[in-house]
């Protein structure tokens, strides 16, 4: 628990480990800041510590122009927000309150609107609408500072319904117009998105912050091994993929920025589109809102995990750009090698995917097909066995009808049960989807052969029941324990001539 005394000590020392975990609203100035703000530390009696930027804004405080609250790392899952609030935040990020009110949001979550408002007030200190408005505003400020987008394109990208609403919101929050903020901001670095005109409208570069350490090379290696040909690839130390945001196609690349605790994201879209959902997907794909030091502190006491944690500090659980894409890729990987699964995925995209502007030197040029397209597709034509083709069609039909959703907004236990009820999807696949697509930090495939082998003792591999009992001590971070054990198995195995490690150590 973060007491006011602990928060003030973190503020005085500008401890970066607390960046994003709380904000400080300063009564004497009417401004709210990050704990790492370079301004002179205010007196303790003038500080009010709040769990979110939305709470400070709803109380009438203005965002600091020096420490830029919009650049803070996202709040980690372990700060105590309930599963319902976490699911609501994902829907808000995707624009749920742009399409309907709080009543509609609550209905999608299976709770009452009054109860949802109480949860937000208790855990975030702000209403759902205030959270949505603050997210739009902070993203707009980020785009003003980091890109050369024209104001009207910033408004669109940040999710404002009109340029007038955008201008009014910025003036109320910062006491000056968007153009005045742009004049005082440092000039963006040269390159795409740094100037004005058509190029700046379609290409831009953003920075996504995180709490260090981040094992970015390990993340890239994990994604590279499972990349779907023509949809994604890892090349020259960066991750590249095609995207479709609000119907607008394009592509992006993500690379590390050494020494900055940030990732540089270059986005190229065919037209301006809301960027909030894109940023949220990338933060989940690279698990940027985790606090690796806090997780390691709880897992290190286990002697089986301690060496792996020390060897790969900052190892994250790779997420998924799209839950359906990840689930199909997992089904394709059943009972075949990782290389064979990638070949099948490439055939599927070639036959059923949609064309997209080329990126990454022409290596990515297709968008993964939507569920509606695969629900009736003749998947046997790409060489799939009938049972596996039927499993993908059943999954696609369930998502197309919204009997199952894989955007993290539904109850995870119900989602896993729904997946396991489909033909061809067992507990391992459902747990793997929960880990990566749903972002469940405690998801754990107890039947996984690699995990059972990693913890083998004199009597041999652990049974699934024994593994489940052993993993109880790792809650609620069993997904992170699984990643470290898989990584330790990969470290011990000998690469083949093709550079592919053993199937048991490398899940699909």
KAKAQUI-V718040 format. One record per run of one state. SS is the DSSP state (H for helix, E for strand, L for the rest). FROM is the first residue (numbers start at 1). LEN is the number of residues. If there is no record, write none. Layout:
ss:SS from:FROM len:LEN
ss:SS from:FROM len:LEN
This chain:
ss:L from:1 len:3
ss:H from:4 len:10
ss:L from:14 len:2
ss:H from:16 len:3
ss:E from:19 len:1
ss:L from:20 len:2
ss:E from:22 len:5
ss:L from:27 len:4
ss:E from:31 len:4
ss:L from:35 len:9
ss:H from:44 len:3
ss:E from:47 len:4
ss:L from:51 len:2
ss:H from:53 len:6
ss:L from:59 len:3
ss:E from:62 len:2
ss:L from:64 len:5
ss:H from:69 len:3
ss:L from:72 len:5
ss:H from:77 len:3
ss:L from:80 len:3
ss:H from:83 len:11
ss:L from:94 len:2
ss:H from:96 len:4
ss:L from:100 len:2
ss:H from:102 len:8
ss:L from:110 len:3
ss:H from:113 len:11
ss:L from:124 len:4
ss:H from:128 len:19
ss:L from:147 len:4
ss:H from:151 len:8
ss:L from:159 len:4
ss:H from:163 len:12
ss:L from:175 len:3
ss:H from:178 len:7
ss:L from:185 len:13
ss:H from:198 len:5
ss:E from:203 len:7
ss:L from:210 len:6
ss:H from:216 len:10
ss:L from:226 len:4
ss:E from:230 len:1
ss:L from:231 len:1
ss:E from:232 len:4
ss:L from:236 len:2
ss:E from:238 len:8
ss:L from:246 len:2
ss:E from:248 len:10
ss:L from:258 len:4
ss:E from:262 len:8
ss:L from:270 len:6
ss:H from:276 len:10
ss:L from:286 len:6
ss:H from:292 len:8
ss:L from:300 len:3
ss:H from:303 len:9
ss:L from:312 len:11
ss:H from:323 len:10
ss:L from:333 len:5
ss:H from:338 len:15
ss:L from:353 len:1
ss:E from:354 len:6
ss:L from:360 len:4
ss:E from:364 len:4
ss:L from:368 len:3
ss:H from:371 len:4
ss:L from:375 len:4
ss:H from:379 len:4
ss:L from:383 len:3
ss:H from:386 len:15
ss:L from:401 len:11
ss:H from:412 len:9
ss:L from:421 len:6
ss:H from:427 len:10
ss:L from:437 len:12
ss:H from:449 len:6
ss:L from:455 len:2
ss:E from:457 len:1
ss:L from:458 len:2
ss:E from:460 len:1
ss:L from:461 len:3
ss:H from:464 len:11
ss:L from:475 len:3
ss:H from:478 len:15
ss:L from:493 len:10
ss:H from:503 len:3
ss:L from:506 len:3
